[in-house]
Amino acid sequence: RTAQKAAKLPMEAGGKAKETGHVGEIPDLPAGATKSVTLTLTPGHYSVVCNLPGHYMGGMRADLTVT
C-alpha cells in the first residue's frame, strides 16, 4: 500500500522497486505457470509490481484503488 504511483516507486539496486508497505506477493514462478493470491485490502491506493529482474523497469506495474 502506497500513496505513490506504481511508475514512481523508489528504487533499490538492480532496478527493483522498493516494496515498503507490501501486503502480499506471489513467489517467482517458472514460465507458463500460474498462481493466485487472495488478499483482504483496506480502502486506499496500492501499486502492483513485478520485481523480477527488468520487469518493473519494463512496465510490469499497475495502480490499484480499493474503495
Secondary structure, DSSP 4 states (H G I P E B T S, - for coil): --SS-GGG--B-TTSPBP-TT---------TT----------SEEEEEE--STTTTTTT-EEEEEE-
